[in-house]
Amino acid sequence: MAEVELRKGGAVPRERIGLRGLLRLVGPGVITGGADNDPAGIATYSIVGATAGFAQNWLLLLSTPMLIAVQQMSAKVALVTKTDLATVLRTTFGPRIATGAVLLMVVANVITMGADLTAMAAAVQLVTGVKFIYWIVPLAGLMAGVTIFFDYRVVSRVMLWLVALFGAYIVAAFLARPDWGDVIRSTVLPHIELSPAFLLAAVGMLGTTITPYMFFFQTSSEVEERRGVQRLTQTKVDVVLGMTWSNVTAFFIIVATGATLYAHHASIHSASDAARALEPIVGPYASLIFAVGIIGAGLLAIPVLAASAAFGVAGLSGWRRGLGRNARNAPQFYIVIGLAFLVAMELAIFSIDPIKALFYSQVLNGIIAPILIVLLVLITSSRKLMGDFVNGWVTNVAGWAAAAVMLSADVALVHQVATKGLGG
């Protein structure tokens, strides 16, 4: 049983967290971490594995503490201020900065939702044999209906079970029979190639791992949970578990595709392509497991993308908001969710190129992520806003490092596009 201290105004209450308590405290952090591996993210990690093998595993190790620090700051904003990130941005930095950040996040979210719907429908086609176009409307309708009309507590419990589905990728990785010595070396020893393919894969992976919508959803869902600063330590554990599981999942996706598709020089352009390509190399079980993982990822991530967009717009506008409210009590909030699903469904039906959709959404995420991280560090370092719960030096270092890494990724992406073009 672990014993930890939480300081506030000189008092030192002690929290004891055993295994049973650990299971009870998981919630927004684990859900947000799971949603980070949406079908577009799975596609990115699969492409990284197929094009670079295990060479970029070390980036996941590097990004994990940064991701944890950023999400813990997001959670702390909610616990201390009792409101969402969009509202705090608006009241602290003014409507112009808040509006720009929220609108970019919303556009990136909707584009990503469209790409995710396409990937989910393609995965269902792999399992059922029915053409993917026929699955887009039922899938979008199902997820929109559950998000809008079902009780938040029930939905959040289902989301936690969906996170467990990512264990499928661990199975797929072991079925691929990689050289584990090579995997471990690539994870702990940095390797850099100054080639367009390598750099673009690295930029895509970092942009997929540290994503702006996660900041908004983390704060808003913490407000829903009403945990308060008294449970700050438990919230931090929840975030650590969620973000670690997120990157562990990404690690095994790269291992599965790197051990098979990279070795066979297979070309893939989506998550469903990866599932399809695995079958002749590893066998039908790996392909099926991969496809089921994509479907589960979409069921978890797409409602989170829609909700985070709605939380941002509603917080910016001062509307009543919350998945714990019913549609009559917060109509504008749920209208935004419905519109996000509608536009995403249209994008998917009209067969948007999932790779271009992924690229443009990552461009927007790449623009906004380092800016938001800087704003988060400034907010959570302000004693006026956070009182006794300001960041320690470790969190600040991790936060500034995350912003610097993301900014470097932006520069690399712009340089590669300028010199090689989108298809370079």
N, C-alpha and C positions, 0 to 999 in steps of 0.2 A: 504494500500500500504506500503510495507516494504522499508526502506531506509538503505543502508549499505555503509561502507567506504572501499576503497581499497587503501592501502598505497604503494607508490613506489617512492623512492628518494625524500621524503618529500612532494610530491604532494598528495593531497587527493581528487581525483575525486569521485563523489557520483553516485551510481547506484540505480535507483529506479525500483523495480520489483513488478509489479502488477499481478493480476491473468492472464491477457492476455499475459503478458511478461513471466510469469511462464510457460505457455503452449508452448510458442515459444522456450524457452531455453532447454527444455527436448531433449535429444539426446543420445550421447554415454553412459552416466551414466545409464540412464533408460534401454537402450538396453542391456548393459553389466549385469546389475542387473537381468533383465529378463532371459538372457541366463544362469545365475547361476543356475536357476531351470530347468535344462535339464531333460529328462526322467530318466537318471541315478540318478540325484538329487532327483526327485520325488519318485523314488524307495527307496532311502535311507531314506527320511523323512517318507514314508509310513511304512517302516520296523521299524523305530524308534517308530512310533505311535502304530504299531501292537504289538511290543515286550515290550515297556516300558510305554505305555499309554501317559499321559501328563507329566511324571516325568522329561523329559529333555527339557521342554519348556524354562526353565530359561537359558539354554545354548544359545538359540537364542537371548534372551535379552542381554546376556553377549557379544555375538559375533557381534552384530549389530554395536556398535561404533567402534570396531576394524576393521570390514569390511569397514566401511565408511572411516576411517583414511587411510587404505592401498590403497583404490581406489582413494582417493583424492590425495595421494602422487603420484600414477601412472599418474593421469591426469596432475598434476603439472609438472612432468618431461617433458611431451610433450609440455605443454604450454610455458615453459621457454626455453628448449633446441631446440624446433622445430623438434625433431626427435623421433624415437620409442625407446622402452625400450631395445631391443636387441643391437641396435647401441650404446646406452649410456653405457650398461654393457660392451661391447667390448672395447670402447674407455677409460673407466674409470678403469676397473678392469682387462683388458687383455682378449685375445681370449680364453684361457683355461677355465676360470670361465664362460664366456658367452656361450661358446660352450656346456659345461656340462649342464648348466641351460636350454638352448634352446632345446637340444636333449631330455632331460628328459620330458620337457613340450610337445614336439611333439609326443613322444611315448604315453604318457598318454592321449593326445587329441585324437589320432587315435583309441586307444582302447576304449575310452569313446564314440567316434562316432559310433563304431561298436555296442556297447551295446545300444546306443540310437536308432539306426536304427532298431534293433531287437524289442525294446520296442514300437517304433512308429508303426511298421508293425503289432505287436500283438494287439495294440489298434485299428488300422484300421480293423483288423479281428473281434474285438468285435462289431464294428459298422456295418460292411458289411456282416460278415459271411464267407468271402472269406479267405482261408488259408493265414497266415501271410507271408509265403515264397514268394508268388507272388507279394507282395507289396514292397519288399526291393529294387529291381532294379528301379522301377518307382519312388519311393520316393527319392532315392539317385540321380538319373538322374535329377529329377525336381530341387532339391536343388542345385546341382552342376551347372546346366544350369543357374539358376537365379543368383547365386553368381558370376559366371564367365562372363556372357554376358549382364546382366542387369545393368542399370545405378545405381551407388551407392546411389544417393539421393532418387531415387524411392524405392530401396530396404530398405534403412534405415527408410523411412516412413512406409512401410509395417511391418517392424520389430517392430516399436512402437505400431502399432495396435495389433500385436500378443501378446505383453506384457499385453494388456488389457484382453486377454483370461484367464489369471491367476485368474481373478475374479471368475471364475467358481468354484475354490476351496473354496472360501468364501461361495458360495451357498451350496456346498456339505457339508461343516462343519455345517451349520445351519440345513440342512436336517437331519444330524446325531443326532441332539438334545442332545448335551453334557451337563454335569453338569458344567455350566459356573463358578460357585463358585470354583469348583475343578480346572478348567482350569486356572483361575486367580491366585489361590494359588500356583499352580505348576510353574507359570511363574515368580512370584516375590520371591518365597522362594526356594532356592537351595536344591536339594535332590540328594544324591549320594549313589549308591550301589556298593560295591566292588565285583561285580559278572562279569564273562566274557561277558554275553549278554549285560549288561548295559554299560560296558566300551567300548566294540566294537561298540555299537550303537552310543555312544558319540563321539568316534574317527571318525566314518564314517560321522556323521553329521557335525562336525567341518571341516573335510577335504572337504566335499561337499560345505560348505558355503564359505570358504576362499580358493579359487582355483587359481593356478598360471596362467592359460590361461587368466583369467580376467585381470591380471596386464598387459599382453602384448596387449590384445585387447583394453583396455582402453586407453593406450598411443597412439597406432596406429590410433584408430578412432578419438582421439582428434587432431592428426596431420591432418587427413582427413578434419575435421571440420574447421580447421584454425581459432580457436577462439582467441588465443593469450592471454597473461597475462592480457590484459585490461579487459577480461571477466572472470577472475579467480573466482570471487564471484559467477557468474552465473554457472560456471562449478561446483563449490562446491555444489550449490543447486541441480543441475542435478544429481550429484553423491549421495547426501543424499536421494533424491527422489527414485532413482533406487535401492540403496542398502536396503533402508527401505521397499520398495515394495517387494523386493526379499525375505526378512526375514518374512514379513507379510504373503506372499504366503506360505512359508514353515510352518509357525505357523498354518495356517488353514488346510494344508495337514495333519499335525500331529493331530490336533483336530478331523478332519473327521475320520481318521483311528483309533485314540486312543479311540474315543467314541464308535466305533463299533467293529473293529477287535480285539482290545485288550480285550474288555469285553467278546468276544465270543471265545477267545484263537485261533483265525484264524492264520494259517501259510501262509505267503506270501513270494515270492522270487523275485518279480519284480513289476513295476508300473502297468502293465496290470493285474497281479494277484490281486493287491489291488482293481482295478476297478471291476474285476469279483467277488471278495469276498464281495464287498459292496452291490451288487444287492439283494441277498436274505435277507439281514439285513435291509437295508434302502429303497430299491426299485430300479427299473430300471433307474429312472431319475438320481440318484446319480452316478450310474455306468456309464451312458452315459456321464454325465458332466465330470467325472474323465477321461474317455477315450478321450474326445475332448480336455481336458487340456493337456494330454500327447502328442497328435498330434500337437497341437499348440506349445508346449514347444520344440518339436523336430525341427519343421520348423524354429523356432527362434535360437535354441542353436547350431544345427549341422553346419550351415554355419559360425557361430561365432567361433566354435572350429577349423574348417578348415582354416578360415582366420587368426586366431591368430597363428596357426602353420606356415602358409606361411609368416606372418609378422616377426616371429622370425627367420626363416631360411633366408629370404631375408635381414633382418637387419644385421644378422651375416655375410652374404656373400657380403654385399654392393650392392645388386641388386636393380634396380628400383622396387618400390612396391607401392601398394595402390589400394583400391577398386574403387577409383575415376578414375584410369587409365584404358584404355582398354587392352585387352589381347595382342595385337600387341606391345603396348608400354611397357608392363612389363611381357614378356613371362615366365621367370623363376618363378616369383611370382605366376602366375596362374597355371603353371605346378605343383607346390607344392600343391596348392588347389586341383587340379584334382587328383593327386596321393593320397592325404589324403582321398578323397571320394572313390577312387578305392579300397584302402586297407581296409577301414572301411566296404565297401560293401562286400568284400570277407569274412571278419570276420563274418559279419552278416549272409551271405548265408551259411557258413559252421557251423552255429548254435553254435557260441561260447556261453559258459555258461555266461549269463548276470551278475550273482552274482560274479563269479570269475573275469570277466572283470572289474566289478565295484571295486572289492577288489584290484586287481593289479594296476588299474589306481589311486586309492586312496593312495596306497603305494607310487607310484611315486610322486603324488601330495604332500603327506605328507613329502617326502624327500626334495623336492624342495621349498615348500611354505615358511617354516621358514627361509631358506637361502635367498630367494628372498626378503622377508620382511626386513631382516637385511640389505641387499644391498640397498633396497629402502630408508630405514631410513638414511643410510650413505650418499646416493646421495642427498636426499632432505634436509639434515642437513649441506651440504657443501656450504659455502658461495662462494667458487670459482666457483661452478657449477650453483648455484641457485641465487646468488646475494642477493637482498633484499627479495627474496621469500623463504628463508629458513624456515624450520618447526618451529612452536611455541612449547612450552613445552607440551601442551595438545596432539598435534599430535604425538610427539615423545614418550610420555608415552603410548598412544594407540598402536603405532607401535611396540614398544618393548614388550608390553603385548601380542599382537597378536602373535609375534614370540615365546614368552615363552609358550603360550597356545598350539600353534601348535607343538612345540618341545615336550611338555609334552604328547600330543596326540600320537606323533611318538613313544615315549618310552612305553606308555601303549599298543599301537598296537603291537610292537615288543615283549613285554613281554607276551601278550595274545597268539600270534601266536606260540611263543617258548614253552609255557606251555600247550596250549590246541590244537594247530594245526589250520588250516584254517577252519575246520568245528566245532571248539570247541565252 
